[in-house]
Amino acid sequence: MLPPSPAAHAALHIVRTLRDDGCQAYLAGGCVRDLLLGNDLKNSGSPKDYDVATSATPDRIVQLFPRTQQVGAHFGVILVLHDDITTEVATFRHDGAYSDGRRPDAVRFSTDPREDVLRRDFTINGMLLDPFSGEVLDYVGGRADLAAKTIRAIGDPALRFAEDKLRMLRAIRFAARLEFSLEEKTASAMRSYAPEIAQVSNERVRDELTRMLTQGHAARAMRLLRETGLLHEVLPEVEKMLGVEQPPEYHPEGDVWTHTLMLLDHLPAGASPTLAWGMLLHDIGKPATFQHLPGDRIRFNGHPEVGVRIAAHLLNRLRFSNEDATQILALVEHHMRFGDVQRMKLSTLKRFLRLPRFEEHLALHRADASSAHGDLSKYYFAKQHYERMEPEQVRPALLLTGRELIAAGYRPGPRFKAMLEQAEDAQLEGTIHTTAEALTLVLERFGPPT
């Protein structure tokens, strides 16, 4: 029996309908892997979605189900909608050559489930499950590799990676998330094919890296990327952290690479992508700003500002959305400001606390401090003020705007920004409470209108 869920109910309905029509139908791929992990290896959780593999042709699938979407009918893939749940239903097939390194040039539909399995990526993803009897069709040794905690390509690893280069990153993700090892022939093929990951679109690489960072065990994923040579190909800026010394009085843990991996160890599964990327990139500017000064002093002057420039280039290359890039760059830019948080003027502190998604800045700083000197006093100070201050205290309705300045006789110009900022600072500090007091302050500091 499947763990009860709307997705499981929809999948069972689809399998039953196909079988009632005389077709073969099984659950396939990752959902089978996760179900077996749950049953056999006491792995918590159940599949979020289910895929179905069948001998029915795409045309027959469309005829059998009233609500379908033909997103990949040429490749035998139909989306079936049942009870507002979308399930991918794929026809057994044999793939032709992959000349573009992503999709087969042609496919031949099949009625043989074994033929369908042999074209899939890894043995742990190559099993089929009868959801009613519990029978597992395992033509590739997937159950043995699950028990051995091994990621192994189906058939010839070089052929599997030649077909779709992204499979190399998928292997890393599965090995990291499941805490499995890479089978040696599979790992060797990955090292050989690593430079060819450049053939994969930046968007696909970005999405796979984001999954690595947010599905758990992100630090292990980075280590595996390095061991297979893929880190050099997809994140060369991160690779430069290796061996970059840090002052031991602040960073007894070691170099920038070690420190960053320790941060990633604080990332729980399900963390937001922006926080995850912010943690990975927060010190990306250190290699470029490293200085070993007389007296055995190590400095990284201006590394947040340099880091923003380097991170912006990386995020642009990977085609991040403007919204996500803005937040990630803010995390890089502001991560050192916690060092002064206990000495900030109240107005400066309030401006800091009202950064968008400040809870991510807090999480980054906590991981940063925990992975270095271990002093969390600044984290608790900022967290306490963030949680206690009401939104209207941090971002009050302004007592003074350009409209009031113009009405008072001031002409718009370069001084306007300074006038408004000083009035807002005084308001945040609590030293003025009315528009009249704000105008008086401007008059005292900037003189009368001219």
N, C-alpha and C positions, 0 to 999 in steps of 0.2 A: 504494500500500500504506500502511496505517496503521502508525504506530509500534507495535511489539508491546507489549501490556499486557493484563491480564485484562479491563479495560473495553472495549478495542478488540475483543477476541475476542468478547465478549458482544454488542456492537453489530453486528458482522458476522454473527453467527448470527441475530440478529433480522431484519436486512435481508434475508438470504438466505431465511429462512422465509416472510416476507411476500411476497417476489417469487415464490417457488415456488408460492404460493397465488394468483398472478395479480394481486397488488396492487402499486401503486407504493410505493417506500420509499427514503428518502434519509437521510443524516446531515444535521442541521439546526442552525442557531444558532451558539452560541459555539464549539463544537468545530470547525466548519468554518472560522470566523475564525482560530482558533489554529493549525489545520493549515496554512492558507494563509500565515499569518505565518511559520511555521516553514520552509515550503518556499520562499517568495518573498522574504521580508525577513530571513532568517537569524535569526529570533527564536528564542531557545533555549527548550526545553521542548516538551511535547506535552500534549494535553488530558487532564485528570484523569478526565473523564467524557464521555459521548456522549449526544446526544439524537437520536431518530429521528422523522421525519415521514412519514406514510403516507396512502394513500387508503383503507386499511382502516378500517371503523367500529370503535368501541370494543367492540361485541359480538363482532365477528369477531376482534379482537385477543385477547380473553379466551378465545375458542374455540381459537385457534391455539397458545397458550402455557399450559403447565400451572400455572405459578406467576405470579400477577398480583395487583396491588392497585389497586382502582378509586378512586384519590384524587381524580380530577377527571373522571370519565366524562362528566358533563354538559357539560364543556368539551372533551371528546375526548381527555383525558389519562389514560393507563394506565401504571402502573409494571410493568415486566416483569422478573422475577427469573430469571437464568440463571447457573449456576455461582457463586452467591452474590453476583453483581453486579446492582445495580438500574439499569435503564435506562428513561428516560422516553420513552414512545412516544405521539405525538400525531397525531390524525387531522387531515388538511387541513381548514381551516374558514374561514368568513367570520364576523366578529364583528358583533353588533348594537351598540346604544348602550351606553355605560358610565355609567349614571346614578350609580353610587357612586364613580366616579373610580378604580376598581381592577379590576373584572371586568366583562365584557360581560353585559348582561341576558339575552341569548340568543345562541346560536351556530347557524350552519347548516353542517353538514358538507359537504365538497366533494371532488371528485376532481381538482381543478385545482391543481397546486402553486403556480402563479403567484398565484392568489387567496389562498392561505395565506400566502405571503410578504408580500403587500401589507398585511397587518394587523399585521406585526411592528414592532419599535421603530426600529432603526437599520440603515442599509444594510450595515454590516460584519457585522451579525448576521442578515442576511436572505438568505443564500446556502444552497443545498442542494448536497450532494456525493454523487455515486455512488461508494461506497468501493471498488468493484471496477474500474470503468473510469477513475476519476479525473475524470470529467466534472463540471463545476461549473455548476449552474443559477443564473444571476445575472440576475434581472429588475429589479434596482434600482440597479445600478452599484456594488455592494459591492466588487468587486475594484479598481475605479478608486479608490475612497475608501481602501481599504487601502494602495494604492500612494502615494496623496497624504497619507496619515496624517491622515484627516479623519473626525470623527464627524458624521454627517448623518442626520437623521430621515428615515424612509421617508414619502414623500408630504408632506402638510401638517404641519409641526412642531407647529402649534397644536393640530391634531386629535389627534396622537399624545400630546401632554402632557395634553390634556383627558381622554383616555381613562384614563390612569394617570399621576398626578402624580409617582409615584416614579421614572418614567423620567428626570426631570430629574437626579436624583441619580445614576442609573445612567450617564447621559451624562458627568457629571463623573468618575465612577470610571473609565470606559473611557478617557477622554481623558487622565487622570492616569497610569493604569497603563501604557498603551501609548505615552505621550508623543505623543498626537495633538492636533490642534487642533479646536475646535468650529466647524463651518460657520456662517457668519454668520446665516442665517435661523433655524437651530436655536438658536443662542445668543440671538438676539433674542427668540424665543418663550419661552425659559427665563427671560429677564429679565422678560417680561410676566407669566408664570404663576408666578413665584417665590412670591408670597404664598399661592398655593393649595396649596403643599406642606403647609400646616397641616391639610388634609383627610386626609393620610396618617397612619396610626397611628404612634404614637411608637415602637413596637417595630420597625416596618419601617424607619423613619428611622434608628434606632439601628443596625440590622444593616447598612444601606447605608453609614453613616458608618464603622462598624468595618471594613468591607471596604476603604474608601478608605484608612484608616490603616494597614492591615496587608498590602495587596497590592503595595506599592511606590509610591514617588513621592507620599508623603502630603503633603509641603509643596506640591507642585503642585496637589493636590486642594483644599487650603485656599485657595490663590490663585484657583482657578477658582470655588470657592464664593463668594468675595468678589466677583469680577468679574460674576457672574450675579445677585447679590443674594440668593443662597440662604443665605449665611452669616448674614445678618441674621435670616433666618426660622428656621433650625434650630439655630444656635449663637450667639445674641446675646451671651452672656457672653464668648465668644472674640472676637467683633468689637470689644468694648470695649478690647482690647489695642492696637488700631491707634492710633499716635501717642502712646502713653504713654512718655515719655522715661525713660531709665535713666542712672545715673551713668557717664559715659564712662570713668572709670578702671577700672571693673569690667566694663563692657559697651560696648566700642568698636564693637560690631557695629550698635548702634542701638536702636530702641524694642522694647517687649515683644513686639509682633507679629513683628518681624524675628527676634528672638532665638528665639521659639518655632518659627518655620518652619525656622530653622537646626537646631534640635534634631530636628525631624521628618526633616530630610535624613539624619540618622544612623540612621533606622529602616530596617532591611532588610525586603524582602518576606518574609512569614512570621513577623514579630515577633508576640509575644503581644498580644492585645487589651488586657490590663490595662496593660502597659508603654506601648503606643501611646497610650492615653487618658491615662495618667499624664504622658507627655511633653507632650501637648497642653494639659493642665490644670495643670501644676505651678506656673505663675505666674498662675493665673486670679484670685488675690487682689490682684495688684499695681494694677490700675486703681482699685480701691476704697480702697487705702491710700496712694496716691501723695501725697507731700508735697514741695514745692519750698521748702526752708528758706533763710534768709539765708546768704550766702556761696556761693550757687549749689550748695547741697547738695541732693541728691535722696534721699529715704528712702521705704521701704515697710515701715514698722514693723508687725510682726504679720501680714505677708501670707500666711504658710503657714496660720495659724489661720483667717483670713478666707477664704482660698482653699478650705479644707476645707468651710466652710459653703456657699459658692457652688457648689462642685463637687458637694456632696451634693444640692443642689436640682436641678442639671442632670441628674445620674445618676438621680435619682428620676423626673424628668420623662420620661426616655428608657427607663424601666422596666428598669434594669440589675438583675441578680441581686444579692442581698445579698453573696454571695461575691466577685463581681467588684468591686462598689462598695467593699467594705472594702479590697481591695488597692489600688485606684486612689486612694482617699482617703489611705491610708497613704503612698503615693508623694508625694502633694501635701504631706502633713503633715510628712514627715521629710526632704524634699530639701535643706533648709538645714543639717541637722545635720552634713553632711560638713565644713562650715567649721571645726568644733571637733574633728574626729576625731583629729587628732594630739596634742591636749591632753587627751583624755578619760582619766579614771581607767580602769584595766583593767576594773573591774566595769561601768562605764558603756559602755565599748567592747563588751564581750561582750553586754550587753543589746541594744545597737544591732545587732550582727552577727546576732543570732538573730531579727530581724524576719522574718516569713514571706516567702519568695521574695526573699531579700536580693539575689540576683543581679540582680533588676530594679531595685532601688535603686542598685546599682553602675552598671548600664547607663544609667540616667537621669542620674546624677551625671557620668558620663564625657561624655555628650552635652551636658549643661548647661555643664560647664567648657570643653569643646572649642568651644562656640558663643559663648563670652564671652572670658575672659582667657586661656584656653589652658593654664592651670596644672593638670596632672594629678597632682601629687604626692599630694594627699589621696586621689584615686582609687586610686593604686597602694598607698598605705599601707593603706587599708581592704581592698583586694583581697588583699594579701599575708596579712594577719591572718585574713581570712575563709577563705582556702584552706589556711592552715597549721594553724589551730586545729581540733582534733578536736571532734565534736559534744558529747562528755561534758565538754569544757572550757568550752564556751559555755553548755550547758544541763545542768549536772550534777544528779544525784539530790540533792535538798535534804537538808542535814544537820539542819535544824530545820523542823518544821511545827507547826501549831496543836496537834496531838496531844501533842507533847513539851512544849509550853508549859503545856498544861492539866495534864499529869502532874507538872510541876514546881510546880504550885500557882498558876499565873497564871489569872486569870479572863478569859474572852473579853470583848473590848471594843475601843474605838477604838484603843488602843495596839498591839493585835496586829499590825496591818499594818506599822507602823513597826518593831516588833521583828523580824518576819520579813524585812523588806526589808534591815535592817542586817545581820542574820545572813547573808543571801544575798550581800550586797555583800562581806562579809568572806570568804565562801567563794570568790566569783569572783576576789577579789584574791589568794587563796592564803594569807591570814593565819590561817585556821582550817581544821582538817582533820577534826574529829570533832564529834559531837553534844554531847559534854561541853564542848568548847571554845566551841561556839555558845551553850550555856546560860550559860557563864561570861561571855561577852561581853554577853548580855542583862542579866545580873545587874549587871554593872559600869555599864552605860549607863542602865538603867531602874530599877534597884533591885530588892529582893526582892519576892516576891509579897505582896499585902496581903489 
